[in-house]
């Protein structure tokens, strides 16, 4: 309570300063202040699967920065008057001008929070976040003959659509969903996208008010930001774990497609079997990803977990609900990173980075546009005479991962794009009409 009162005094004091600044700013004379790539990953999906019976395997900163905004002018009610000076400036009042005396403004004293108060504030925030977000998280149990499995998911909308991983419900003949409030429902599979390891299920005969989870963004994530996982690891229902965003813009093999999941989020928040399909949240409780895999030799969290980025989820899930399928744009190339061996072999300048085109699909979009792949082998090795894609629509591509992510998150089939390529020592632009990936059933 003392801490809350301190924060209130700080907030009220800051508002007083803002009000006084605003008053000065409104007086006359006040100045306004101003693609295809296969990645071998030693990873595993993290849903619980058992045979026979269901077993349990598988700082808040308050900153007040006063800003003085320029006053709005009312056309017709006032005119600007040019100032002219001859010789010495005349500081005497002119006409009805009001002389505003200088005001000395002293900022209110800021009461520093003690370490204990900072920790208490963080604890209270996380507890509040849990109580809000857990209403939207579900525990999923699936059955397929004698085989039982479990995982996690979250409420997408008030119509009863729930998002989870494809591998959580893959092959399931029965699906049940349990909420934190104890309510349980049967659910049906709506549609799935193996390439992104995403699926949508729909609840039957819902008898309580559903709370869709808050959806955030993943494009601006930075390593070091808070990451919070909610799910059901090892069958331990509605568990919260915390950590940070460890890395961004990874590509990850879903295990169900030759295409990689783009812009994957890596986190050290503990993710274990049973967390699959659950949300990865930011500090505000908004979804930034869907937990999907861990990299571990023991099938337990080793601090390397992965989540499908929510920006991809926001494209895929509406398509699955509306049409039962999501279609990705296709360039029709296979490629690799511009590594040191390639750079040395072809004398590539050190400042040229991007995606090296190793091959193009015959008669595909890239082939039709004139993109060149490697022409073959020479002395049992690549010729390294393919193009290097360095940009798309003037957005620089630093790697093959960037290229995969850009295509999946920013383009659609039949869209025209401008591809910047480095060829024969110069950079040129080629227009290409994207195709569509073959559907995966």
C-alpha positions in Angstrom: 0.0 0.0 0.0 2.9 2.4 0.8 4.4 1.7 -2.5 1.1 2.3 -4.3 0.8 5.7 -2.5 4.3 6.6 -3.5 3.5 5.8 -7.1 0.3 7.9 -6.9 2.2 10.9 -5.4 4.7 10.6 -8.2 2.0 10.4 -10.9 0.0 13.3 -9.4 3.1 15.4 -9.1 4.0 14.7 -12.7 0.6 15.7 -13.8 0.9 19.0 -11.9 4.2 19.8 -13.7 2.6 19.0 -17.1 -0.4 21.3 -16.3 2.0 24.2 -15.3 4.1 23.6 -18.5 0.9 23.6 -20.6 -0.2 26.9 -19.1 3.0 28.6 -20.0 2.9 27.1 -23.5 -0.5 28.6 -24.1 0.6 32.2 -23.4 1.7 34.4 -26.3 5.4 34.2 -27.1 5.8 30.6 -25.7 7.9 28.5 -28.1 6.8 24.9 -28.7 9.3 22.3 -27.6 9.8 19.9 -29.4 11.7 -20.9 -50.8 12.6 -23.9 -49.8 15.2 -24.8 -47.3 15.5 -27.8 -45.0 17.1 -27.1 -41.7 18.3 -30.0 -39.6 17.3 -29.3 -36.1 17.9 -31.5 -33.1 14.5 -30.5 -31.7 11.3 -32.1 -30.6 7.7 -31.1 -30.3 6.6 -30.7 -26.7 3.2 -32.2 -26.4 2.7 -35.1 -24.0 2.1 -38.5 -25.7 1.6 -41.8 -23.9 0.4 -45.2 -24.7 -2.5 -46.8 -22.9 -3.2 -44.1 -20.4 -2.5 -40.5 -20.1 0.8 -40.1 -18.2 2.7 -37.1 -17.3 5.6 -37.3 -19.7 6.1 -36.3 -22.8 10.2 -4.1 -13.7 7.8 -1.8 -14.3 9.2 1.7 -15.0 7.1 4.8 -14.4 8.5 7.6 -16.5 6.9 11.1 -16.6 8.5 13.1 -19.4 6.7 16.5 -19.7 6.4 17.7 -23.3 5.1 21.1 -24.3 2.9 20.9 -27.4 2.3 23.8 -29.7 -1.1 25.4 -29.3 -3.7 24.9 -32.1 -4.5 27.9 -34.2 -8.1 28.9 -35.1 -8.2 30.1 -38.6 -10.0 33.4 -38.9 -9.7 34.3 -35.3 -6.0 35.3 -35.3 -3.3 36.3 -37.7 0.5 35.9 -37.4 2.3 39.3 -37.2 5.8 39.5 -38.6 8.3 41.1 -36.3 10.6 43.8 -37.7 13.7 45.2 -35.9 15.6 48.4 -36.7 18.6 48.9 -34.5 18.2 47.9 -30.9 15.3 45.7 -29.9 12.5 47.4 -28.1 11.6 45.3 -25.0 8.7 47.5 -24.0 5.1 46.2 -24.2 3.4 46.8 -27.5 -0.4 47.4 -27.6 -2.3 44.8 -25.6 0.6 42.4 -25.4 1.0 40.7 -22.0 4.4 40.4 -20.5 4.7 36.9 -19.0 7.0 36.9 -16.0 9.6 34.2 -15.9 8.4 31.3 -13.9 10.8 29.0 -12.1 9.4 25.5 -12.2 10.8 23.0 -9.9 10.1 19.3 -10.5 8.5 17.4 -7.6 10.9 15.3 -5.5 10.9 11.8 -6.8 10.7 9.2 -4.0 13.0 6.3 -5.0 11.5 2.9 -4.5 13.4 0.4 -2.4 14.6 -2.8 -3.9 11.9 -4.7 -1.9 9.2 -2.4 -3.3 10.5 -2.9 -6.9 10.4 -6.7 -6.5 6.9 -6.5 -4.9 5.7 -4.4 -7.8 7.0 -7.0 -10.3 5.4 -9.8 -8.4 2.1 -8.1 -8.3 2.2 -7.3 -12.0 3.0 -11.0 -12.9 0.3 -12.2 -10.6 -2.3 -9.9 -12.2 -1.1 -10.9 -15.7 -1.5 -14.6 -14.8 -5.0 -14.1 -13.4 -6.1 -12.3 -16.6 -4.3 -14.5 -19.2 -5.1 -17.9 -17.6 -8.8 -17.4 -18.4 -7.9 -17.8 -22.1 -5.5 -20.8 -21.8 -6.8 -24.4 -22.1 -5.5 -27.9 -21.3 -6.1 -30.2 -24.3 -6.3 -34.0 -24.1 -6.5 -36.0 -27.2 -7.3 -39.6 -28.0 -6.5 -41.9 -31.0 -7.4 -45.5 -30.2 -5.4 -46.5 -27.2 -3.1 -43.6 -27.6 -3.6 -40.5 -25.4 -1.8 -37.2 -25.6 -2.0 -33.7 -24.1 -1.0 -30.2 -24.9 -2.0 -26.6 -24.5 -3.9 -23.9 -26.5 -5.6 -20.6 -26.1 -9.0 -19.0 -27.0 -8.8 -17.1 -30.3 -12.4 -15.6 -30.4 -15.8 -15.6 -28.7 -17.1 -18.1 -31.3 -15.1 -20.9 -29.5 -12.1 -21.2 -31.9 -9.0 -22.3 -30.0 -5.4 -22.2 -31.4 -2.9 -25.0 -30.7 -0.1 -26.8 -32.5 -0.8 -29.2 -35.3 1.2 -32.0 -33.6 -1.0 -31.7 -30.5 -4.1 -32.8 -32.4 -2.5 -34.7 -35.3 -4.4 -37.9 -35.9 -6.7 -37.3 -32.9 -10.2 -39.0 -32.9 -11.3 -37.2 -29.8 -10.4 -33.9 -28.3 -11.4 -32.5 -24.9 -10.6 -29.0 -23.6 -10.4 -27.9 -20.0 -10.4 -24.3 -18.7 -8.9 -22.9 -15.5 -12.4 -22.5 -14.1 -12.9 -26.2 -14.3 -15.3 -26.2 -17.3 -14.6 -29.0 -19.8 -15.9 -29.3 -23.4 -15.5 -31.5 -26.4 -13.9 -30.0 -29.5 -13.7 -30.6 -33.2 -10.8 -30.1 -35.5 -11.4 -27.1 -37.8 -8.3 -27.0 -39.9 -4.5 -27.2 -39.7 -1.3 -26.0 -41.3 1.6 -28.5 -40.9 4.1 -26.0 -42.4 3.6 -23.7 -39.4 2.7 -26.4 -37.0 -0.6 -24.7 -36.3 -4.2 -25.9 -35.9 -7.6 -24.6 -35.0 -10.1 -26.5 -33.0 -13.7 -25.4 -32.1 -15.5 -26.0 -28.8 -18.9 -27.6 -28.6 -21.8 -26.3 -26.5 -19.9 -23.7 -24.6 -21.7 -22.7 -21.4 -19.6 -19.9 -20.1 -18.3 -16.6 -21.4 -15.1 -17.0 -23.4 -12.3 -14.5 -23.0 -10.2 -14.3 -26.2 -6.5 -13.8 -25.4 -4.8 -10.5 -26.1 -2.9 -10.7 -29.4 0.4 -8.8 -29.7 3.1 -8.4 -32.3 6.4 -10.2 -33.0 8.0 -8.0 -35.6 9.6 -5.6 -33.2 10.8 -8.1 -30.6 14.3 -7.7 -29.3 16.5 -10.3 -27.4 16.4 -9.4 -23.7 12.7 -8.6 -23.6 10.5 -10.5 -21.1 8.9 -13.8 -22.3 6.2 -15.6 -20.3 5.0 -19.1 -21.1 1.6 -20.4 -20.1 0.6 -24.1 -20.5 0.5 -27.6 -19.1 4.0 -29.0 -18.9 4.1 -32.7 -17.9 0.3 -32.5 -17.4 0.8 -29.9 -14.6 -2.2 -27.7 -15.5 -2.0 -23.9 -16.0 1.7 -23.4 -15.2 3.5 -20.1 -15.7 7.2 -19.9 -16.5 9.2 -16.7 -17.2 12.4 -15.8 -19.0 13.5 -13.6 -21.9 13.4 -13.6 -25.7 16.8 -15.2 -26.4 16.9 -14.7 -30.1 14.6 -13.8 -33.0 14.4 -14.5 -36.8 15.2 -18.2 -36.5 14.0 -20.7 -39.0 12.8 -24.0 -37.8 11.8 -27.3 -39.4 8.2 -28.1 -38.3 8.8 -31.8 -38.9 5.8 -32.0 -41.2 6.8 -30.0 -44.2 9.8 -29.4 -46.5 9.2 -25.7 -45.7 10.6 -24.1 -42.6 8.7 -22.0 -40.0 10.0 -18.4 -40.4 10.9 -15.8 -37.9 10.8 -18.2 -35.0 11.2 -16.8 -31.5 13.8 -18.5 -29.2 13.3 -18.2 -25.4 14.8 -19.5 -22.2 11.4 -19.5 -20.5 11.0 -23.1 -19.4 9.1 -25.1 -22.1 8.5 -28.8 -21.6 6.3 -31.6 -23.0 2.7 -30.4 -22.6 3.5 -26.7 -23.3 3.0 -27.2 -27.0 0.3 -24.9 -28.4 0.3 -22.6 -25.4 1.0 -18.9 -25.6 4.3 -17.1 -25.2 3.4 -13.7 -23.8 5.1 -10.3 -23.5 5.2 -8.3 -20.3 1.8 -6.9 -21.1 0.2 -10.3 -21.3 -0.2 -10.2 -25.1 0.7 -13.3 -27.3 4.0 -13.0 -29.1 4.2 -16.6 -30.1 2.9 -20.2 -29.9 5.2 -22.5 -28.0 6.1 -25.4 -30.3 9.5 -27.1 -29.8 12.4 -27.5 -27.4 16.0 -28.4 -28.3 17.1 -30.9 -25.7 18.8 -34.3 -25.5 16.7 -35.2 -22.4 13.2 -34.1 -23.6 13.2 -31.5 -20.8 13.8 -27.8 -20.8 17.5 -26.9 -21.3 16.8 -23.2 -21.8 16.3 -23.4 -25.6 12.6 -23.3 -26.6 11.0 -22.1 -29.8 7.7 -20.4 -30.6 5.8 -19.7 -33.8 5.8 -15.9 -34.2 2.4 -14.4 -33.6 2.7 -12.3 -36.8 2.6 -15.6 -38.8 -0.3 -16.8 -36.5 -2.3 -13.7 -37.4 -2.0 -14.6 -41.1 -2.6 -18.3 -40.9 -5.3 -18.7 -38.3 -7.9 -16.4 -40.0 -7.4 -18.3 -43.2 -7.8 -21.7 -41.5 -11.1 -20.5 -39.9 -12.5 -18.9 -43.1 -11.4 -21.3 -45.8 -9.8 -24.3 -44.1 -6.4 -23.7 -45.6 -3.6 -21.1 -45.7 -1.7 -20.5 -49.0 1.8 -19.2 -48.9 3.6 -17.2 -51.6 6.2 -19.2 -53.6 9.4 -17.9 -55.2 10.5 -21.3 -56.5 14.2 -21.4 -55.3 16.4 -23.3 -53.1 19.1 -21.3 -51.4 21.8 -21.1 -48.7 23.5 -18.5 -46.6 26.3 -16.5 -48.1 29.1 -18.1 -46.1 32.8 -17.6 -46.1 33.5 -20.5 -48.5 31.1 -19.1 -51.1 32.5 -15.6 -50.6 36.0 -16.7 -51.1 35.2 -19.0 -54.1 33.6 -16.3 -56.2 35.4 -13.3 -54.8 32.2 -11.8 -53.4 32.7 -8.3 -51.8 32.6 -8.4 -48.0 29.7 -6.0 -47.8 27.4 -8.2 -49.9 25.1 -10.4 -47.8 21.9 -12.2 -48.6 20.6 -15.5 -49.9 22.6 -17.5 -52.4 20.4 -19.1 -55.1 21.6 -22.7 -55.4 18.8 -23.8 -57.7 15.5 -22.6 -59.3 12.4 -24.7 -60.0 12.0 -25.1 -63.7 9.2 -22.8 -65.0 8.6 -21.5 -61.5 8.3 -17.8 -60.6 12.0 -17.3 -60.2 12.9 -19.1 -63.3 10.3 -17.2 -65.4 11.6 -13.9 -64.0 15.2 -14.8 -64.9 16.7 -15.6 -61.5 19.8 -17.8 -62.0 20.7 -20.8 -59.8 24.0 -22.7 -59.7 24.6 -24.3 -63.1 26.1 -27.5 -61.7 29.3 -28.8 -60.2 32.9 -28.2 -61.1 35.7 -30.4 -59.8 33.1 -32.2 -57.6 32.0 -28.9 -56.1 29.5 -26.1 -56.8 30.2 -23.6 -59.5 28.9 -20.8 -57.2 27.6 -18.9 -60.2 24.0 -18.5 -59.0 22.5 -15.1 -58.1 22.6 -13.6 -54.6 19.3 -12.1 -53.5 20.1 -9.0 -51.5 16.7 -7.3 -51.3 13.0 -7.6 -51.9 10.9 -4.5 -52.5 14.0 -2.5 -51.4 14.1 -4.3 -48.0 17.6 -5.6 -47.5 17.9 -9.4 -47.0 20.8 -10.3 -44.7 20.3 -14.0 -44.9 18.2 -16.9 -46.2 16.3 -16.7 -43.0 15.4 -13.1 -43.8 14.1 -14.1 -47.2 12.0 -16.9 -45.9 10.5 -14.7 -43.2 9.8 -11.8 -45.5 7.9 -14.0 -48.1 5.8 -15.7 -45.4 4.9 -12.6 -43.4 4.6 -9.9 -46.1 3.6 -11.3 -49.4 0.8 -13.3 -51.0 0.4 -15.5 -54.1 0.2 -13.6 -57.5 1.8 -10.5 -55.9 4.4 -8.7 -57.9 7.7 -8.0 -56.1 11.0 -6.4 -57.1 14.0 -8.7 -56.3 17.4 -7.1 -55.9 20.2 -9.5 -57.0 23.9 -9.3 -57.1 25.2 -10.8 -60.3 28.6 -10.4 -62.1 29.8 -7.8 -59.7 26.8 -5.5 -59.9 23.3 -5.2 -58.3 20.3 -5.3 -60.5 16.5 -5.4 -60.0 14.2 -8.0 -61.4 10.4 -8.0 -61.3 8.8 -11.3 -60.3 5.2 -12.5 -59.9 5.0 -14.8 -57.0 3.3 -18.2 -57.2 1.6 -20.3 -54.6 3.0 -23.2 -52.5 1.4 -26.6 -53.2 -1.2 -27.4 -50.5 -0.4 -29.9 -47.8 -3.1 -32.3 -46.7 
